[in-house]
Amino acid sequence: MMMSHCNTELTELQVFKTVLYHCVIIIALPVISFFTSKIFFFDGILGLNNVPSNVYSAGVAVIVLHIALGAFIYRAYFDDRSRTSVKRD
């Protein structure tokens, strides 16, 4: 009985770490990609004005956000299915 309790806590901790990791990625990557693309690419290399640079950088951030959300959904969907199939065996 004690072993079952430990396994439950371990899997809950693993799930928490996975969700926390993806939350940080979903929050941090779009912000980092916005400023990185704005400063180095759109302002630096292309030399765009402030408004177009902000708009294009926001577009990059939205694309990165969708990729991060897609990765989270993919991981949640397929990780959950593999665990349920293991439990049935």
C-alpha positions, 0 to 999 in steps of 0.5 A: 500500500505504501508503494502505491502511495509513493508511485501516485506522488511521483507521477503527480510530481512529474505531471506538475513539473511538466506543466510548470515547464510548459507554462514557463515556455509558453510565457517566456518564449513569446516575450523573448522572441518578440524582443530578440526579433525586434532588436536584432532582426527588424531594427538591426538588420532590416532597419525598419521604423518603430511601428512596422518593427513592433507589428512584425515582432508581434507576429513572430511572438504569436507564431512562437506562442502557437508552436509552444501551445501546440507542443503542450497540447501534443505532449498532454494528449499523447503522454496521457494516452500512453499512460492509460494504455500502460495502466490497462496492461 
